Amino acid sequence: MNISTQAVQIGLEWDSGTGAVSVPIYQTATFRHPGLGQSTGYDYTRSGNPTRQSLENGMARLDNGARACAYASGMAAIASLMMLFRSGDHLVVTEDLYGGTCRLFDKVFSRFGLTFSYVDTSDCEAVKRAITPDTRAVFAESLTNPLLKFADIPALSSLCRDHDLLLIVDNTFLTPYLLRPLDLGADISLYSASKYLAGHNDTIAGLIVARDAGTGEQIYYHQNAAGAVLGPQDSWLVMRGIKTLGVRLDRQQENAAKIADWLQQHPLVTRVCYPGLEDHPGHALAKRDARGFGAMLAFEVADTALVEQLLTKTRLISFAESLGGVESLITFPEVQTHADIPPEVRARLGINNRLLRLSVGIEECSDLIEDLRQAVEA
Ligand SMILES: Cc1ncc(COP(=O)(O)O)c(C=O)c1O
Protein backbone atom coordinates (compact mmCIF):
# COMPACT_ATOMS: atom_id res chain seq x y z
CA MET A 1 0.00 0.00 0.00
CA ASN A 2 1.27 3.50 -0.80
CA ILE A 3 2.47 5.30 2.32
CA SER A 4 0.04 8.25 1.85
CA THR A 5 -2.84 5.78 1.89
CA GLN A 6 -1.37 4.04 4.91
CA ALA A 7 -1.14 7.41 6.66
CA VAL A 8 -4.80 8.24 5.99
CA GLN A 9 -5.77 4.85 7.39
CA ILE A 10 -4.10 5.44 10.75
CA GLY A 11 -6.43 4.54 13.60
CA LEU A 12 -9.18 3.02 11.46
CA GLU A 13 -8.86 -0.43 13.01
CA TRP A 14 -10.20 0.85 16.32
CA ASP A 15 -13.65 0.77 17.88
CA SER A 16 -15.25 -1.92 15.75
CA GLY A 17 -18.13 -1.78 18.29
CA THR A 18 -19.42 1.63 17.14
CA GLY A 19 -17.70 1.90 13.76
CA ALA A 20 -16.37 5.35 14.64
CA VAL A 21 -14.12 6.51 11.82
CA SER A 22 -12.04 8.66 14.13
CA VAL A 23 -10.26 6.95 17.03
CA PRO A 24 -11.99 7.77 20.34
CA ILE A 25 -9.93 9.77 22.83
CA TYR A 26 -9.74 7.48 25.85
CA GLN A 27 -9.32 10.29 28.36
CA THR A 28 -8.86 8.04 31.34
CA ALA A 29 -6.04 7.55 33.84
CA THR A 30 -7.00 4.01 34.75
CA PHE A 31 -9.11 1.01 33.67
CA ARG A 32 -11.43 -1.22 35.72
CA HIS A 33 -10.27 -4.79 36.20
CA PRO A 34 -12.97 -7.35 35.26
CA GLY A 35 -11.90 -9.53 38.24
CA LEU A 36 -8.98 -10.48 40.41
CA GLY A 37 -5.95 -11.21 38.26
CA GLN A 38 -7.86 -10.11 35.14
CA SER A 39 -7.22 -7.18 32.82
CA THR A 40 -8.87 -5.77 29.70
CA GLY A 41 -5.33 -5.38 28.36
CA TYR A 42 -5.21 -1.86 29.80
CA ASP A 43 -4.47 -1.13 33.45
CA TYR A 44 -3.11 2.39 33.75
CA THR A 45 -2.56 5.01 31.04
CA ARG A 46 1.19 5.41 31.64
CA SER A 47 1.57 1.71 30.80
CA GLY A 48 -0.89 1.69 27.90
CA ASN A 49 -3.82 3.67 26.52
CA PRO A 50 -5.92 2.68 23.47
CA THR A 51 -5.65 6.10 21.79
CA ARG A 52 -1.88 6.25 22.26
CA GLN A 53 -1.57 2.64 21.20
CA SER A 54 -3.48 3.36 18.03
CA LEU A 55 -0.93 6.06 17.17
CA GLU A 56 1.96 3.78 18.14
CA ASN A 57 0.70 0.86 16.05
CA GLY A 58 0.01 3.13 13.08
CA MET A 59 3.45 4.71 13.31
CA ALA A 60 5.17 1.30 13.54
CA ARG A 61 3.40 0.36 10.29
CA LEU A 62 4.25 3.65 8.56
CA ASP A 63 7.93 3.33 9.41
CA ASN A 64 8.05 -0.42 8.83
CA GLY A 65 9.13 -1.16 12.40
CA ALA A 66 8.17 -3.79 14.94
CA ARG A 67 7.08 -1.36 17.65
CA ALA A 68 6.63 2.35 18.28
CA CYS A 69 6.38 4.35 21.51
CA ALA A 70 4.91 7.86 21.84
CA TYR A 71 6.24 10.50 24.23
CA ALA A 72 5.34 13.91 25.60
CA SER A 73 7.91 15.57 23.29
CA GLY A 74 10.74 14.77 20.91
CA MET A 75 13.19 15.50 23.73
CA ALA A 76 11.34 13.14 26.07
CA ALA A 77 11.69 10.45 23.39
CA ILE A 78 15.45 11.04 23.08
CA ALA A 79 15.91 11.14 26.88
CA SER A 80 14.03 7.85 27.20
CA LEU A 81 16.14 6.33 24.43
CA MET A 82 19.36 7.24 26.25
CA MET A 83 18.23 4.92 29.05
CA LEU A 84 19.25 2.01 26.79
CA PHE A 85 22.87 2.94 27.61
CA ARG A 86 24.98 2.76 30.75
CA SER A 87 27.77 4.76 32.32
CA GLY A 88 30.97 4.51 30.23
CA ASP A 89 29.15 4.09 26.92
CA HIS A 90 30.13 6.33 24.03
CA LEU A 91 27.99 7.55 21.13
CA VAL A 92 29.07 9.07 17.82
CA VAL A 93 26.70 11.92 17.02
CA THR A 94 25.90 14.28 14.12
CA GLU A 95 27.81 17.54 14.63
CA ASP A 96 25.19 20.02 13.41
CA LEU A 97 22.68 18.44 15.72
CA TYR A 98 19.47 20.07 16.92
CA GLY A 99 20.66 22.29 19.82
CA GLY A 100 18.24 20.75 22.33
CA THR A 101 19.64 17.27 21.69
CA CYS A 102 23.18 18.59 22.09
CA ARG A 103 22.20 20.22 25.42
CA LEU A 104 20.59 16.99 26.64
CA PHE A 105 23.70 14.97 25.76
CA ASP A 106 26.39 17.40 26.96
CA LYS A 107 24.72 18.96 29.97
CA VAL A 108 22.57 16.11 31.28
CA PHE A 109 23.61 12.63 30.13
CA SER A 110 27.32 13.43 30.38
CA ARG A 111 26.69 13.68 34.16
CA PHE A 112 25.66 10.03 34.09
CA GLY A 113 28.91 8.92 32.47
CA LEU A 114 27.86 8.81 28.80
CA THR A 115 30.31 10.36 26.36
CA PHE A 116 29.62 11.81 22.93
CA SER A 117 31.81 12.60 19.89
CA TYR A 118 30.42 15.01 17.33
CA VAL A 119 31.29 14.35 13.70
CA ASP A 120 29.92 14.98 10.24
CA THR A 121 27.69 11.89 9.93
CA SER A 122 27.33 12.53 6.20
CA ASP A 123 31.01 11.46 6.10
CA CYS A 124 31.23 7.73 6.93
CA GLU A 125 35.03 7.80 7.20
CA ALA A 126 34.77 10.49 9.90
CA VAL A 127 32.24 8.34 11.77
CA LYS A 128 34.54 5.31 11.51
CA ARG A 129 37.49 7.29 12.91
CA ALA A 130 35.41 8.38 15.91
CA ILE A 131 34.49 4.80 16.96
CA THR A 132 36.23 3.64 20.15
CA PRO A 133 36.03 0.34 22.08
CA ASP A 134 33.33 2.00 24.25
CA THR A 135 31.15 3.10 21.35
CA ARG A 136 27.66 1.60 21.47
CA ALA A 137 25.72 3.65 18.94
CA VAL A 138 25.74 6.16 16.13
CA PHE A 139 23.11 8.88 16.48
CA ALA A 140 22.50 10.66 13.17
CA GLU A 141 19.96 13.12 11.83
CA SER A 142 18.80 11.91 8.39
CA LEU A 143 18.70 15.50 7.20
CA THR A 144 20.56 17.81 9.55
CA ASN A 145 19.35 20.92 11.20
CA PRO A 146 19.92 23.67 10.05
CA LEU A 147 22.51 22.91 7.33
CA LEU A 148 20.51 20.13 5.68
CA LYS A 149 23.30 17.61 5.28
CA PHE A 150 22.08 14.21 4.15
CA ALA A 151 23.23 11.05 5.97
CA ASP A 152 24.16 7.96 3.98
CA ILE A 153 22.07 5.57 6.10
CA PRO A 154 22.91 2.35 4.19
CA ALA A 155 26.66 3.07 4.57
CA LEU A 156 26.27 4.02 8.25
CA SER A 157 24.23 0.87 8.78
CA SER A 158 26.91 -1.40 7.35
CA LEU A 159 29.56 0.38 9.46
CA CYS A 160 27.39 -0.09 12.56
CA ARG A 161 26.85 -3.78 11.77
CA ASP A 162 30.61 -4.30 11.42
CA HIS A 163 31.21 -2.74 14.85
CA ASP A 164 28.11 -4.11 16.56
CA LEU A 165 26.63 -0.66 17.13
CA LEU A 166 23.04 0.57 17.17
CA LEU A 167 22.18 3.02 14.41
CA ILE A 168 19.69 5.63 15.65
CA VAL A 169 18.27 8.09 13.13
CA ASP A 170 16.40 11.28 13.99
CA ASN A 171 14.16 11.47 10.93
CA THR A 172 12.16 14.52 12.04
CA PHE A 173 12.90 16.59 8.91
CA LEU A 174 11.93 13.92 6.40
CA THR A 175 9.31 11.69 8.08
CA PRO A 176 8.54 8.16 6.85
CA TYR A 177 6.71 9.73 3.90
CA LEU A 178 10.02 10.85 2.39
CA LEU A 179 12.47 8.37 3.87
CA ARG A 180 12.20 5.22 5.98
CA PRO A 181 15.40 4.85 8.01
CA LEU A 182 14.60 1.30 9.14
CA ASP A 183 14.23 0.13 5.53
CA LEU A 184 17.69 1.57 4.86
CA GLY A 185 19.25 -0.35 7.75
CA ALA A 186 18.79 1.81 10.87
CA ASP A 187 17.82 0.05 14.10
CA ILE A 188 15.81 2.88 15.60
CA SER A 189 14.15 5.92 14.08
CA LEU A 190 12.88 8.81 16.12
CA TYR A 191 10.79 11.91 15.59
CA SER A 192 9.85 15.19 17.07
CA ALA A 193 6.21 14.58 16.12
CA SER A 194 5.61 18.25 17.02
CA LYS A 195 6.82 18.97 13.46
CA TYR A 196 5.64 17.37 10.21
CA LEU A 197 3.82 14.40 11.75
CA ALA A 198 1.37 16.48 13.82
CA GLY A 199 1.88 19.19 11.20
CA HIS A 200 -0.20 22.10 12.51
CA ASN A 201 2.06 23.85 15.05
CA ASP A 202 -0.48 22.94 17.71
CA THR A 203 0.99 20.09 19.74
CA ILE A 204 4.25 18.79 21.19
CA ALA A 205 4.99 15.07 20.84
CA GLY A 206 7.75 12.53 20.20
CA LEU A 207 7.91 9.05 18.67
CA ILE A 208 10.45 6.23 18.60
CA VAL A 209 10.20 3.27 16.23
CA ALA A 210 12.29 0.11 16.65
CA ARG A 211 13.07 -2.25 13.79
CA ASP A 212 13.02 -5.42 15.86
CA ALA A 213 10.68 -6.54 18.59
CA GLY A 214 13.45 -7.07 21.18
CA THR A 215 14.69 -3.48 20.93
CA GLY A 216 11.05 -2.33 20.87
CA GLU A 217 10.40 -4.18 24.12
CA GLN A 218 13.38 -2.52 25.83
CA ILE A 219 12.23 0.90 24.62
CA TYR A 220 8.71 0.23 25.90
CA TYR A 221 10.16 -0.87 29.26
CA HIS A 222 11.82 2.53 29.67
CA GLN A 223 8.80 4.41 28.32
CA ASN A 224 6.71 2.91 31.11
CA ALA A 225 9.45 3.09 33.75
CA ALA A 226 10.32 6.77 33.16
CA GLY A 227 6.78 7.71 32.17
CA ALA A 228 7.10 10.68 29.78
CA VAL A 229 4.21 9.28 27.73
CA LEU A 230 2.03 11.16 25.26
CA GLY A 231 -1.47 11.90 26.60
CA PRO A 232 -4.59 10.59 24.80
CA GLN A 233 -5.67 14.01 23.49
CA ASP A 234 -2.27 14.76 21.99
CA SER A 235 -2.02 11.23 20.59
CA TRP A 236 -5.26 11.90 18.75
CA LEU A 237 -3.96 15.23 17.42
CA VAL A 238 -0.81 13.57 16.08
CA MET A 239 -2.91 10.89 14.36
CA ARG A 240 -5.13 13.53 12.82
CA GLY A 241 -2.02 15.26 11.53
CA ILE A 242 -0.52 12.07 10.09
CA LYS A 243 -3.62 11.50 7.95
CA THR A 244 -2.70 14.49 5.76
CA LEU A 245 1.09 14.02 5.90
CA GLY A 246 1.39 13.12 2.20
CA VAL A 247 -0.61 16.03 0.78
CA ARG A 248 0.95 18.52 3.14
CA LEU A 249 4.49 17.47 2.37
CA ASP A 250 3.87 17.38 -1.39
CA ARG A 251 2.72 20.98 -1.29
CA GLN A 252 5.42 22.06 1.17
CA GLN A 253 8.19 20.54 -0.95
CA GLU A 254 6.84 22.13 -4.10
CA ASN A 255 6.86 25.53 -2.38
CA ALA A 256 10.33 24.95 -0.88
CA ALA A 257 11.85 24.13 -4.28
CA LYS A 258 10.44 27.33 -5.82
CA ILE A 259 11.58 29.46 -2.88
CA ALA A 260 15.07 27.93 -2.97
CA ASP A 261 15.34 28.88 -6.67
CA TRP A 262 14.10 32.39 -5.99
CA LEU A 263 16.50 32.88 -3.08
CA GLN A 264 19.41 31.59 -5.12
CA GLN A 265 18.87 34.30 -7.68
CA HIS A 266 18.43 37.14 -5.19
CA PRO A 267 21.45 39.51 -5.05
CA LEU A 268 21.17 39.93 -1.26
CA VAL A 269 21.30 36.18 -0.63
CA THR A 270 24.81 34.72 -0.58
CA ARG A 271 24.14 31.03 0.04
CA VAL A 272 21.15 28.66 -0.07
CA CYS A 273 21.15 25.20 1.55
CA TYR A 274 18.43 22.99 0.11
CA PRO A 275 19.01 19.35 -0.86
CA GLY A 276 16.83 19.81 -3.93
CA LEU A 277 19.43 22.13 -5.47
CA GLU A 278 21.80 20.27 -7.77
CA ASP A 279 24.88 21.85 -6.21
CA HIS A 280 23.90 20.71 -2.70
CA PRO A 281 26.38 18.07 -1.44
CA GLY A 282 23.56 15.71 -0.39
CA HIS A 283 21.57 16.04 -3.63
CA ALA A 284 22.59 12.72 -5.18
CA LEU A 285 22.12 10.79 -1.92
CA ALA A 286 18.72 12.38 -1.34
CA LYS A 287 17.71 11.36 -4.86
CA ARG A 288 18.88 7.81 -4.22
CA ASP A 289 17.35 7.26 -0.76
CA ALA A 290 14.44 9.67 -0.34
CA ARG A 291 11.21 10.38 -2.11
CA GLY A 292 11.82 14.10 -2.02
CA PHE A 293 14.00 16.82 -0.63
CA GLY A 294 11.81 18.03 2.22
CA ALA A 295 10.57 21.53 2.91
CA MET A 296 13.28 23.00 5.12
CA LEU A 297 15.84 25.39 3.79
CA ALA A 298 18.55 27.62 5.20
CA PHE A 299 19.98 30.72 3.59
CA GLU A 300 22.62 33.29 4.30
CA VAL A 301 22.03 36.97 3.65
CA ALA A 302 24.69 39.44 2.54
CA ASP A 303 24.57 41.57 5.69
CA THR A 304 23.71 40.96 9.37
CA ALA A 305 21.31 43.94 9.29
CA LEU A 306 19.16 42.01 6.84
CA VAL A 307 18.56 39.31 9.45
CA GLU A 308 16.56 41.53 11.78
CA GLN A 309 14.84 43.10 8.80
CA LEU A 310 13.66 39.70 7.54
CA LEU A 311 12.63 38.48 10.98
CA THR A 312 10.56 41.55 11.76
CA LYS A 313 9.24 42.60 8.37
CA THR A 314 7.82 39.34 7.08
CA ARG A 315 4.05 39.59 7.51
CA LEU A 316 2.91 36.17 6.41
CA ILE A 317 5.89 34.09 7.54
CA SER A 318 6.04 34.03 11.35
CA PHE A 319 9.27 34.63 13.23
CA ALA A 320 8.98 31.64 15.54
CA GLU A 321 10.84 28.51 16.61
CA SER A 322 9.79 25.08 15.35
CA LEU A 323 9.09 23.76 11.87
CA GLY A 324 7.08 21.37 9.81
CA GLY A 325 3.61 22.87 10.29
CA VAL A 326 1.23 24.16 7.63
CA GLU A 327 2.22 27.76 8.49
CA SER A 328 5.62 28.97 7.25
CA LEU A 329 8.07 29.93 9.98
CA ILE A 330 11.42 31.71 9.91
CA THR A 331 14.11 31.21 12.58
CA PHE A 332 17.55 32.51 13.42
CA PRO A 333 19.46 29.33 14.39
CA GLU A 334 22.44 31.07 15.95
CA VAL A 335 20.39 32.62 18.75
CA GLN A 336 17.40 30.27 18.81
CA THR A 337 17.51 26.55 17.98
CA HIS A 338 21.32 26.25 18.03
CA ALA A 339 22.25 28.58 20.90
CA ASP A 340 23.39 25.54 22.92
CA ILE A 341 25.96 24.43 20.33
CA PRO A 342 29.42 25.72 21.43
CA PRO A 343 30.27 28.98 19.53
CA GLU A 344 33.47 27.55 18.02
CA VAL A 345 31.52 24.57 16.63
CA ARG A 346 28.85 26.90 15.23
CA ALA A 347 31.56 29.00 13.58
CA ARG A 348 33.19 25.92 12.05
CA LEU A 349 29.86 24.64 10.74
CA GLY A 350 28.78 27.95 9.27
CA ILE A 351 25.86 28.56 11.67
CA ASN A 352 26.55 32.28 11.77
CA ASN A 353 24.82 35.61 12.33
CA ARG A 354 23.72 35.81 8.67
CA LEU A 355 22.07 32.38 8.48
CA LEU A 356 18.29 32.04 8.59
CA ARG A 357 16.18 28.91 8.48
CA LEU A 358 12.86 28.67 6.75
CA SER A 359 10.21 26.04 7.38
CA VAL A 360 8.03 26.25 4.30
CA GLY A 361 4.29 25.79 4.81
CA ILE A 362 1.37 25.13 2.50
CA GLU A 363 0.47 28.74 1.67
CA GLU A 364 0.30 29.87 -1.97
CA CYS A 365 3.94 30.03 -3.03
CA SER A 366 3.68 33.40 -4.78
CA ASP A 367 2.45 34.95 -1.51
CA LEU A 368 5.44 33.52 0.38
CA ILE A 369 7.90 34.80 -2.21
CA GLU A 370 6.27 38.22 -2.21
CA ASP A 371 6.50 38.29 1.61
CA LEU A 372 10.22 37.48 1.50
CA ARG A 373 10.80 40.00 -1.28
CA GLN A 374 9.13 42.91 0.50
CA ALA A 375 10.99 42.08 3.74
CA VAL A 376 14.43 41.71 2.19
CA GLU A 377 14.05 44.79 -0.02
CA ALA A 378 12.31 46.96 2.62
C1 LIG B 1 15.57 17.36 14.60
C2 LIG B 1 14.89 17.56 15.92
N1 LIG B 1 14.90 16.55 16.82
C3 LIG B 1 14.30 16.67 18.03
C4 LIG B 1 13.66 17.84 18.40
C5 LIG B 1 13.01 17.94 19.76
O1 LIG B 1 11.62 17.81 19.66
P1 LIG B 1 10.56 18.51 20.62
O2 LIG B 1 10.66 19.98 20.41
O3 LIG B 1 9.26 17.91 20.18
O4 LIG B 1 10.91 18.12 22.01
C6 LIG B 1 13.61 18.91 17.50
C7 LIG B 1 12.94 20.16 17.87
O5 LIG B 1 13.02 21.17 17.20
C8 LIG B 1 14.25 18.76 16.22
O6 LIG B 1 14.26 19.76 15.32
PDBQT file of the ligand as one rigid body, heavy atoms in Angstrom, charges set to zero:
ROOT
HETATM    1  C1  LIG A 401      15.570  17.362  14.602  1.00  0.00    +0.000 C 
HETATM    2  C2  LIG A 401      14.889  17.559  15.924  1.00  0.00    +0.000 A 
HETATM    3  N1  LIG A 401      14.897  16.549  16.818  1.00  0.00    +0.000 NA
HETATM    4  C3  LIG A 401      14.299  16.666  18.027  1.00  0.00    +0.000 A 
HETATM    5  C4  LIG A 401      13.661  17.839  18.404  1.00  0.00    +0.000 A 
HETATM    6  C5  LIG A 401      13.013  17.944  19.761  1.00  0.00    +0.000 C 
HETATM    7  O1  LIG A 401      11.624  17.815  19.658  1.00  0.00    +0.000 OA
HETATM    8  P1  LIG A 401      10.556  18.505  20.621  1.00  0.00    +0.000 P 
HETATM    9  O2  LIG A 401      10.664  19.983  20.413  1.00  0.00    +0.000 OA
HETATM   10  O3  LIG A 401       9.262  17.913  20.176  1.00  0.00    +0.000 OA
HETATM   11  O4  LIG A 401      10.910  18.124  22.010  1.00  0.00    +0.000 OA
HETATM   12  C6  LIG A 401      13.615  18.905  17.496  1.00  0.00    +0.000 A 
HETATM   13  C7  LIG A 401      12.943  20.159  17.874  1.00  0.00    +0.000 C 
HETATM   14  O5  LIG A 401      13.024  21.169  17.204  1.00  0.00    +0.000 OA
HETATM   15  C8  LIG A 401      14.250  18.765  16.224  1.00  0.00    +0.000 A 
HETATM   16  O6  LIG A 401      14.258  19.762  15.322  1.00  0.00    +0.000 OA
ENDROOT
TORSDOF 0
